[in-house]
Amino acid sequence: MNKNKILKLFTILLLVISLSGCTKVLKNGKEAVTNPNTGQSITENILCRPTDETLKKIYEDNKVDIEKLPECKNMKVTGVKYDGLWTTFFVQPLAYLIVKLGTLIKSNALSIIVITLLIRLILFPLTKKTAMQSEYMKKAQPELARLEKKYENKQDQQSLAQKSQEMLMIYKKYNINPMSGCLFSFIQLPLLFAFLEAINRVPAIFEEKFLGLEMGKTAISGLTHGQYYYIIIVIIILLTTYFSFKLNSTGQATKEMQRQTNMMMIFMIVLIGITSFTLPTAIGVYWITSSLFTIIQNLITDKSLRKGSSKNA
């Protein structure tokens, strides 16, 4: 994929976001309103009516009319008021699927897991190519490292041009296409935001429990109320994120580049870890499911490539 196509895709993504009706946090003045029982920030523009009395009173006290909204179990994907391109064509259909499947299998949490896995399976051909590129890069690292060492102190135009040609030859040798993962990145980003918004805008998801955990409760709220087992969600998020990043790591041609990559990975994991304390359990369930899929996919891809290499040896 060339740079012009990437730019066009990026422009389309920006257009989608610019036309979107995104999640709005309910505020009392300048402060975000939170559920006193769960610590969760309350979403103002929900898609359906909550049944929890505490939540109903919060909306009533903040003058948000929820009576015009349908019950979550009666949500419709068609025939609803247009609410921006993003909400109408991405968030609402996904929220509808989660709720309807949740009603069928009696669990919105399981519904999130099943739908996440189904979508990731549909996208598997794209994600597999990305994972394969990661493995190809690992195989090419010794030659790329030698190339860096060869031109370490050469900065003239001719040497840089020669270096680029030799690098392209290495890429060709190992079937590496550096831009192959770009398309999936443009699909993955709106998919992530769609899931987060769909979950945040359906109160029914937060009103149930899954494996003894309240789906709307944040880890920090659980710890504050002495429910220390909520730390389990944070730990699992950290572990799955670490291994998904680790398996996707391609390695770098020089030690300095590798050090910078490792520092960036550590920074991202720490940031996600801190953020996970403030995320409702329902969003944690989605994140863990998606990360586990990535881990398993990379392990399968790695095994298939190793098997192919042994046959060709």
N, C-alpha and C positions, 0 to 999 in steps of 0.2 A: 504494500500500500504506500503510495507516494505522499509527499507532504501536502499537496493540494487537496487530496482526498481527506486527509486527516483534518485539515483546516475546515473543510466543508462539513465534516461530521461534528466538529467542535462547535461550529456556527449553528448547526441544527439543534445541538444539545442546549446551547445558550438560548435559542429561540423558544424551545420547549419550556425551559425554566422561566423565561421572561413572561410567558403566557399562562403561567401556572397559578393555581390557587393553593398556596402552601399552608401547612399547619400554623395556626396562630395560638400562641400561649395566652391563656386568660390572665389579665392583669388587673390589679386593684391599684389604680394610679400608675406608678412606675414599677411596682413589685409584682412578680409572678405569683399567681394563686396556686397553692399546693394542697393536695389532699392530706388532712391531718393524720389520717390513719395509715397512709402508705408512703407519704413523702413525694408522691408523683406530681409533676407539674400538670395542671389541668389544661386540656386543649379546649379552646373556645369554639372553633368551627368543626364540631364533631358531626359525623354523618348519620348518627342514629341516637335515639333517646336512652339514657342510662336508666337502670332500675334501682340502683343503690340510692337509698334515701339521703345519705350524707352528701353524695355527689349531686343529687337533685337540688338540695338546699343550697349548695355552693353556687350552682348556676342561677338559682332564684335570687340569692342575695346579691349576685353580681349583674342582675338584670339581663340575663341571657335567656331568650325564649326557646325552650327545648320542646315545648308541647307540639309544635308544628312538625317536629321530626318523627319519622317512623320508629317503631321498636326495632332493635337490631335484628331480631329474627325475621322481620318483615321487610328488610332492606331490598331495594330493587336496583338493578344495574342499568335499566332503561327507563325512559319516561320521567327522568328526574331533571331538576333545574340545572342548566349549564353553569358550571363553576370553574371555568378556565380549562384549557387544554389538558394540563397536567392532571388535575383532579378527575375530570370527566372521563378521560381515556386511559388513565393509568391507575391512579389511587383508588377510585371508587370501584372499578371492576375487580381489583385485587382484594379490596376489603370485602366485597360481596362474596367472592370465592371462599375467603377465609371463614366468614360467618356461616355460609350455607353448608360447607363441608363440616364445620364445627358443630352445626346443628345435627347433621347426619351421624357423625361419629361421637357426639356428646362431649366434645372437648375442642375448644378453640386453640389450645396450645398444641395438641396433636395435629390440628388442621394447619397451623403455621409450619410445623415440621414437614408434613406431607407435601404441602404446596411448594415449600422451599426446595425439597428434594426433587420434585417433579420438574420444576423450572430449571434447576441445575442439570438434570438429566437431559432435558431438551437442548440445553446449551452445551452439552458435553463435547460435541465435535469441535466447537470453537475453543473451549477451555483445554481440551486435550492437546490441541496444537500449541497453545501457549505453554503448557507443561512440558511438552516435548522440546520446545525451543530452549527451555530452562536446562533440560538435561543435555542437549547438544552443546550449550554454552559451557557447561561443566567439563565436557570432554575436550573442548577446544582451549580451555584455560592454559594448559602447559605451553602450547604453541603461541598463544597470545602473550603470555608472560615473556617468552623468549623474544618475541617481536618487540615488546616494550623495552627490554634490556638492550636489544640490538640498536635501537634508535634513541636511547636514553638521553644522550647529549647532542643530538642532531636536531637543530631547529630551522635549518634552511629550507627553502621552498621545495627544492628537489627531493630532499630526504623525506619531508612530510608527505609529498605526493607518492613516493615509492612505498612509504609505510602504509598509506591508505590502500594502495593496490595490493600489497601483500596481505593486509587484513581482510580485504574482500575475497582473496583467494582462500584464506582459512575459513571464512564464513561459507564459501561455496563448497569447500571440502566437507564440512560438517552439516550441510543443509540448513544453515542458520539464516533466518530472515528477521532482523531486529525489529521490523515493524509489524510482524505477524500478530503480536498480542494487542495491538492498538484497537482493533475492531471490538474485541471482547471487553476491553476497558471502557469503551464508550457505551457498551450494552450493560456492563456490570454496575456502573455508577448510577444511572437512573433506576436500575432494578433495586439497588440498595435503598435509595431514597424513597422509592415507591413502597417498599415493605415497611420502612420506618414510619412513613406517613399513614399508611393503611392501618397499622397497628395502633398508632397514637390516636387515630380519629374514630375508633370503634370502642366505646365504653364497655361493651359486653366482654371483650377480651380481658380487660383488667378486673372484671367482677368475679372471675373464677379462680380456682386453685389448680395447680399442677404439681404432682409429687409433693404435696403438702406446702407448696410455696404460693403465696398470693401473687397473681400475675401482674398486678398493678404496683406492687411494693418494690421500692428501691432497696439496694443492699445497705445503704447508709441508714435508711429508716429502720430496717430490720435490726441492725446493730444497735441503734439508739434505743430500741424497745427491748433489748436483751435477746433478740432472736438471732443468735450468732451463726446459725446454720445458713443464713443468707449469703455468708461469705463464700459458700461453695460455688455460687454462680460466678462470682468475680474470679475465683481460682480457675474454674473451667474455661472461662473466657480468655484468661491470660495464657493458659496452657495450649488451648487450641489455636489461638492467634500466633503464639511463638512457633509452634510446629508448622503451621501453614506458611508463615513467613520463611522459616528455615528451609522447608522443602522447595520453596519457590526461588530461593537464593541461587543465583547463577555463578557466584564467585567473580572476582575481578582480576584484571591482568597484572596489577601491581599491589604490593602490600599496603601502600597508602590508600589506594582506591578501595581495597577490601576493608581497611580500617574505617573509612568514611561510611561505607555501606553498613558495616556492623553497628556503628554509632547511630546511624539513621534508624536501623531496625530496632535497636534498644529504645531509642526515643519514642518511636511509634508504639511499641508495646507498653511502655510506661504511661504514655498519654491515653491509650485505650484502657489500660488498667484503672487509671484514675477516673476516667469518664464512666466506666462500668459501675462504679459505686452509685452513680446518680441515675442509672437507666432502670426502668421497670423490668421486672423479671421476664415479661413477654418478649421484649426486644432482645434480652440476653439469650432467650431460647432460639430466636432467629439467628443471632450472630454465631452461636455455638454450632447450630445445625449446618450453616453455610461453611464455617471453618472446617468442620469435620469432613464435609464432602470434599473440600479442597485437599485435605490431608490424604484421604483415601484415594482420590483421583491421582494425585502425584505419586503415591506409592505404587498404584497399579501401572501407571505410565512408566515409572522407573523400572519396575519388574519386567514389563514387556520389552523395553529397550535393551535391558541386560540379556534377556532371553534371545532377542534377535541378534545381539552382538556375539553371543556364544555360538550360535548356529553358523554365523558367517566366519567365525575364527578358524 
